[in-house]
Amino acid sequence: MVKIPKLSGAELVKALKKAGFKFVRQKGSHISLQKGKHRTVVPLHDELAMGTFLAILKQCGLTKEELLKFL
């Protein structure tokens, strides 16, 4: 099992952009990203809760291992 470091919302957005996701819009402290049919909203918090982080990965169709390549 891969150990993922605690990430902020901004760090996750940066990694997802490297993975090919495009900025759609921002409303307050939440950024909406899209890649093809995969769409997600990332909160710009200092530290994302693990459940929130895993839900975002599931919405993006990525595994932890795939995300680590872009960090």
C-alpha positions as CSV (number, residue, x, y, z in Angstrom):
1,M,0.0,0.0,0.0
2,V,1.3,3.4,-1.0
3,K,1.7,6.1,1.7
4,I,0.4,9.4,0.5
5,P,1.6,12.6,2.3
6,K,-0.9,15.1,3.6
7,L,-1.7,17.5,0.8
8,S,-3.2,21.0,0.7
9,G,-5.9,21.7,-1.8
10,A,-3.5,23.9,-3.8
11,E,-0.9,21.0,-4.0
12,L,-3.6,18.6,-5.2
13,V,-4.8,21.1,-7.9
14,K,-1.2,21.4,-9.1
15,A,-0.8,17.6,-9.4
16,L,-4.2,17.2,-11.1
17,K,-3.2,19.9,-13.7
18,K,0.0,17.9,-14.4
19,A,-2.3,14.9,-14.9
20,G,-4.1,16.7,-17.6
21,F,-7.1,18.3,-15.8
22,K,-8.1,21.7,-16.8
23,F,-9.4,24.6,-14.7
24,V,-13.2,25.1,-15.2
25,R,-14.1,27.7,-12.6
26,Q,-13.6,28.8,-9.0
27,K,-16.3,29.8,-6.5
28,G,-14.9,31.0,-3.2
29,S,-12.4,28.5,-1.9
30,H,-13.4,25.7,-4.3
31,I,-11.8,25.0,-7.7
32,S,-13.6,22.9,-10.3
33,L,-11.4,20.8,-12.7
34,Q,-12.3,18.6,-15.6
35,K,-10.6,16.1,-17.9
36,G,-12.9,14.5,-20.4
37,K,-15.9,13.1,-18.6
38,H,-14.1,13.2,-15.2
39,R,-15.1,16.3,-13.2
40,T,-14.2,17.2,-9.6
41,V,-14.2,20.0,-7.1
42,V,-11.2,20.6,-4.9
43,P,-11.5,22.7,-1.7
44,L,-8.5,25.0,-1.2
45,H,-7.9,24.1,2.4
46,D,-4.5,24.0,4.2
47,E,-4.8,20.2,4.7
48,L,-7.3,17.9,3.0
49,A,-9.1,15.3,5.1
50,M,-8.2,11.8,3.9
51,G,-11.8,11.0,3.1
52,T,-12.1,14.1,0.9
53,F,-8.8,13.3,-0.8
54,L,-9.9,9.7,-1.6
55,A,-13.3,10.9,-2.9
56,I,-11.5,13.4,-5.2
57,L,-9.2,10.6,-6.5
58,K,-12.2,8.3,-7.2
59,Q,-14.1,11.1,-9.1
60,C,-10.9,11.7,-11.2
61,G,-10.5,8.0,-12.0
62,L,-7.0,8.0,-10.6
63,T,-5.2,5.7,-8.2
64,K,-2.8,6.8,-5.4
65,E,0.1,5.4,-7.4
66,E,-0.9,7.4,-10.5
67,L,-1.2,10.6,-8.5
68,L,2.2,10.1,-6.9
69,K,3.8,10.4,-10.3
70,F,2.5,14.0,-10.6
71,L,3.5,15.2,-7.1
